[in-house]
């Protein structure tokens, strides 16, 4: 086999002169639309520009591509053959471009979630995604409010916000909450009545502006009446949990965000945890199966959330 000859043939093919892509687009549109006028409209060009491009293409190829009769145009056999080839070629280019976009999407995704959830759960577990799919770059954005802000590909959101239309969502976990305090202060802040724990009236109650109804929701679900005389409100959820860790009082803590401190003995939850009726979802502007990256991040978070239910 003469591999050198094959190389020369491939080289000659690559050097063959192609007509203007603009002219080919005009010709293909004219054949497809069966009209220079409609072709011009579809390409946002003038009738004259399309007609001139087709005429120059015919002169370059040396064959008529259209028959012009009574102010109408009809594609010749040569015109139909070339238009079919051009259409297939453009389709190949379009598919390749889409694959490149998806390949780009497969490396970088912007994921938004609440700041406290990000600090206490997402960031500590991010290395497991990097080990699982090292080629994926997840850019984290601390944000609450609307489900998906500008420039955000996916978000972890509770079902207490509007997602809008066209959003795909997958359930991650139900929120479970309970009063937490520093472990060595349990006897100061909690007592027992009829064998059941309760918060003492002297226990400082720690609130947060980002979840102003957290204590009321918990009290309603557990049918517990709070008579505490001391209260403190913090700007963010994270601050109230830090205040509880520092011994400043009792905060409502979601199990997912305090589980590590509970297991290490830093925090205690004498009254346990209950579902507060809210659920976290992973939401996406595009279907999760639209790219390998979205699918991988979805599967990773789903597995992470499943393990967090323990």
C-alpha positions in Angstrom: 0.0 0.0 0.0 1.3 3.4 -0.9 0.5 5.5 2.2 2.4 8.4 0.7 0.0 8.5 -2.2 -3.0 8.5 0.1 -1.6 11.4 2.0 -1.1 13.4 -1.2 -4.7 12.6 -2.2 -6.0 13.8 1.2 -3.9 16.9 0.8 -5.3 17.7 -2.6 -8.8 17.3 -1.2 -8.2 19.7 1.6 -6.8 22.3 -0.9 -9.8 22.2 -3.2 -11.3 25.6 -3.6 -14.8 26.0 -2.2 -17.3 28.6 -3.3 -18.3 31.4 -1.0 -20.2 30.1 2.0 -22.4 33.2 1.7 -23.3 32.2 -1.8 -24.0 28.6 -0.8 -26.3 29.8 2.0 -28.2 32.0 -0.4 -28.5 29.2 -3.0 -29.6 26.6 -0.4 -32.2 29.0 1.0 -33.5 29.8 -2.5 -34.0 26.1 -3.3 -35.6 25.4 0.1 -38.0 28.4 -0.2 -38.4 28.1 -3.9 -38.2 31.8 -4.1 -35.4 34.4 -4.0 -37.7 36.8 -2.1 -38.5 34.3 0.7 -34.9 33.2 0.8 -33.9 36.8 1.3 -36.4 37.2 4.1 -35.2 34.0 5.9 -31.6 35.2 5.7 -32.4 38.9 6.5 -30.9 40.0 3.2 -32.3 41.9 0.2 -33.7 40.2 -2.8 -30.9 41.7 -4.9 -28.2 40.4 -2.6 -29.5 36.8 -2.9 -30.0 37.0 -6.6 -26.4 38.4 -7.1 -24.9 35.7 -4.8 -26.6 33.0 -6.8 -25.6 34.4 -10.1 -21.9 34.6 -9.1 -22.1 31.0 -7.8 -23.5 29.9 -11.2 -20.7 31.7 -13.0 -18.1 30.1 -10.7 -19.4 26.6 -11.2 -20.3 27.0 -14.8 -23.7 25.4 -14.5 -27.2 26.9 -14.1 -28.7 26.2 -10.7 -32.1 27.8 -11.4 -34.4 28.2 -14.3 -36.0 31.6 -14.3 -39.5 31.7 -15.8 -42.2 34.3 -15.5 -40.5 36.0 -12.6 -40.3 32.7 -10.7 -37.3 30.5 -10.1 -37.1 26.7 -10.3 -34.1 24.7 -9.1 -32.4 22.6 -11.8 -31.2 19.1 -11.1 -27.7 20.6 -10.4 -29.2 23.1 -8.1 -31.1 20.5 -6.1 -28.1 18.3 -5.8 -25.9 21.1 -4.6 -28.6 22.4 -2.2 -28.9 18.9 -0.6 -25.1 18.7 -0.1 -25.0 22.2 1.4 -27.9 21.5 3.7 -26.2 18.3 5.0 -22.9 20.2 5.4 -24.5 23.0 7.4 -26.3 20.4 9.5 -22.9 18.7 10.3 -21.4 22.1 11.2 -24.4 22.9 13.5 -24.2 19.5 15.2 -20.5 19.9 15.8 -21.0 23.4 17.3 -23.7 22.1 19.6 -21.4 19.3 20.7 -18.7 21.9 21.4 -21.1 23.9 23.5 -22.1 20.9 25.4 -18.5 20.0 25.9 -17.9 23.4 27.3 -20.9 23.1 29.5 -19.5 19.8 30.7 -16.6 21.5 32.4 -18.1 24.5 34.1 -21.4 24.9 35.9 -22.6 27.7 38.3 -24.5 26.3 41.3 -26.3 28.6 43.7 -27.6 27.9 47.2 -28.2 29.6 50.5 -25.0 30.9 52.2 -25.4 28.7 55.3 -26.1 25.6 53.4 -23.1 26.3 51.2 -20.7 26.9 54.1 -21.8 24.0 56.3 -22.7 21.3 53.8 -21.9 22.0 50.2 -18.3 23.3 50.5 -17.2 20.6 53.0 -18.4 17.9 50.6 -17.2 19.5 47.3 -13.9 17.4 47.3 -16.0 14.3 46.8 -17.3 15.7 43.5 -13.8 16.7 42.5 -12.7 13.1 43.1 -15.8 11.7 41.3 -15.6 14.0 38.3 -12.4 16.0 38.4 -13.0 17.5 34.9 -16.1 19.3 36.2 -15.6 22.8 37.6 -18.5 23.9 39.8 -18.6 27.6 40.5 -20.5 28.2 43.8 -22.7 31.3 44.3 -24.2 32.2 47.6 -27.7 33.4 46.9 -31.3 33.1 48.1 -34.5 34.5 46.7 -35.5 33.6 43.1 -34.8 30.0 42.2 -32.4 30.8 39.4 -30.7 34.2 39.1 -28.9 35.6 36.1 -25.9 33.5 35.1 -26.9 30.5 37.3 -27.1 27.1 35.8 -28.5 25.2 38.7 -29.6 26.0 42.3 -30.4 24.2 45.5 -33.7 25.8 46.7 -36.4 25.2 49.3 -39.9 24.8 47.9 -41.0 28.1 49.6 -39.9 30.2 46.6 -41.3 30.5 43.1 -39.4 28.5 40.5 -41.1 29.9 37.4 -41.9 28.0 34.2 -39.6 25.7 32.3 -37.6 24.8 35.3 -36.6 21.1 35.9 -36.4 20.1 39.6 -35.4 17.0 41.5 -36.0 16.4 45.2 -33.0 16.2 47.5 -34.3 16.1 51.1 -36.9 17.2 53.6 -35.8 19.8 56.1 -35.6 18.5 59.7 -35.1 21.1 62.4 -34.8 21.2 66.2 -33.5 23.4 69.1 -29.7 23.2 69.5 -27.3 24.6 72.0 -23.7 24.0 73.2 -23.4 20.6 74.8 -22.2 21.7 78.1 -25.2 24.1 78.5 -28.0 21.5 78.1 -28.9 21.4 81.8 -28.9 25.2 81.9 -31.2 25.7 78.9 -33.3 22.5 79.0 -35.3 20.7 81.7 -37.6 17.7 81.8 -41.3 17.7 82.5 -43.1 14.3 82.7 -40.0 12.8 81.3 -40.0 15.1 78.2 -37.4 17.8 77.5 -38.5 21.4 77.3 -36.7 24.8 76.9 -36.4 26.7 80.2 -37.9 30.2 80.3 -34.4 31.6 81.1 -32.9 30.1 77.9 -32.0 32.8 75.4 -33.8 32.2 72.1 -31.7 32.9 69.0 -33.5 34.1 65.9 -32.4 34.8 62.4 -33.8 37.3 59.9 -33.4 34.9 57.0 -35.8 32.5 58.7 -37.8 34.7 61.0 -40.6 32.0 61.4 -38.3 29.1 62.3 -39.1 29.1 66.0 -42.9 29.6 65.4 -42.9 26.8 62.8 -41.2 24.4 65.1 -43.4 25.4 68.1 -46.5 24.8 65.9 -45.4 21.4 64.7 -44.3 20.2 68.2 -47.2 22.0 70.0 -44.7 23.6 72.3 -45.4 26.9 74.0 -42.3 29.2 74.4 -42.3 31.5 77.4 -38.7 32.6 77.1 -37.8 36.1 78.4 -34.5 36.6 76.5 -34.2 36.7 72.7 -31.5 37.7 70.2 -31.9 38.2 66.5 -29.1 37.7 64.0 -28.9 38.8 60.4 -28.1 35.4 58.9 -28.9 31.8 59.7 -25.2 31.0 60.0 -24.7 33.6 62.7 -27.4 32.2 64.9 -25.9 28.7 64.7 -22.5 30.1 65.5 -24.0 31.9 68.4 -25.4 28.7 69.7 -22.0 27.0 69.3 -20.5 29.9 71.3 -23.0 29.3 74.2 -25.1 32.4 73.6 -28.4 30.5 73.7 -30.7 28.1 71.8 -31.1 28.2 68.0 -33.3 26.3 65.6 -30.9 24.1 63.7 -31.5 22.1 60.6 -30.2 18.5 61.0 -28.2 18.8 57.8 -26.3 21.9 59.0 -25.6 20.8 62.5 -25.1 17.0 62.2 -21.3 17.2 62.3 -21.3 19.4 65.4 -23.9 17.1 67.0 -21.8 14.0 66.2 -18.6 15.6 67.5 -20.3 16.6 70.7 -20.0 20.4 70.2 -23.7 20.9 69.9 -26.6 19.0 71.5 -30.3 18.7 70.4 -32.1 17.5 73.5 -35.6 17.6 71.8 -34.5 15.9 68.6 -35.5 17.0 65.1 -38.8 17.2 63.2 -39.8 17.8 59.6 -40.8 21.4 59.2 -42.8 20.9 56.0 -40.2 22.3 53.6 -38.2 20.4 51.0 -35.0 21.1 49.2 -34.8 20.6 45.5 -32.1 20.9 42.8 -33.4 23.1 40.0 -32.0 23.6 36.6 -32.8 25.9 33.6 -32.1 23.0 31.2 -32.9 19.3 31.5 -30.4 17.5 33.7 -29.8 15.0 30.9 -28.9 17.8 28.5 -25.2 17.5 29.4 -23.0 15.0 31.2 -22.0 17.7 33.8 -25.6 18.4 34.9 -26.3 14.7 35.1 -23.1 14.1 37.2 -23.8 17.0 39.6 -27.5 15.9 40.0 -26.4 12.3 40.8 -23.7 13.5 43.2 -26.1 15.8 45.1 -28.7 13.1 45.2 -26.3 10.7 46.7 -25.0 13.3 49.2 -28.5 14.2 50.3 -29.4 10.5 50.7 -26.5 10.0 53.1 -27.4 13.1 55.0 -30.8 11.6 56.1 -29.0 9.3 58.5 
